[in-house]
Each structure stands twice: as C-alpha cells, then as structure tokens.
C-alpha cells in the first residue's frame, strides 16, 4: 500500500502537506497527530462536538462524499460558519482515492 498525502490549510492560510499517511485513520486523527492548528477533536472522533470542522476543496467533494444525517446535525452546531462543503474530519477516513486531498480548517466559534 502506498503512503498517501493530504494537505490541510490552517485558518491563517498556512498550507501543511502531510505525507506518508496510511489508509484507515480519520482526517481528524491525521490532523491531531500532525499538530494541525484548529482541529481540536474534543469528542475523540465520536461525531458529537464539531471541533474538527473542515471545508473540503470543491474539486474533492464527490470523492469525499456527503455527510450522513448525524454528521449533518452536528454541523448545525457551527451553522454560523457552515458551508456547502463542510464536513467533520472525524467522519472521513483516509483511503487511497483521497490521496492528494486538500481541505481547509474551519474557524472554531468560541475558541
């Protein structure tokens, strides 16, 4: 299995490409393990806090897919910064077809 790459754009505009990512972990886990600013993951990936909110690059939306009903309800917690391309990074597992994925860390209201 080839190592994968994902690029996070932090809220200050800093682009951080994370290389050698294995398939399987969530994007939240990848971000936290790599020190990406703005990804808190307070609930540990249980889809119950919205502190790992990201914006998926438009060109990747189809491959990443849409949020399920539970994730969509959690995104309502950040409705003031929610966009059509909003996702919770804890709900997206890194997989081969996401090699090269680009996403932007959303601002965290109240943090």
Secondary structure, 3 states (H helix, E strand, C coil): CCCEEEEEECCCCCEEEEEEECCCCEHHHHHHHCCCCCCCCCCCCCCCCCCCEEEECHHHHHHHCCCCHHHHHHHHHHCCCCCCCEEEHHHCECCHHHCCEEEEECCCCCC
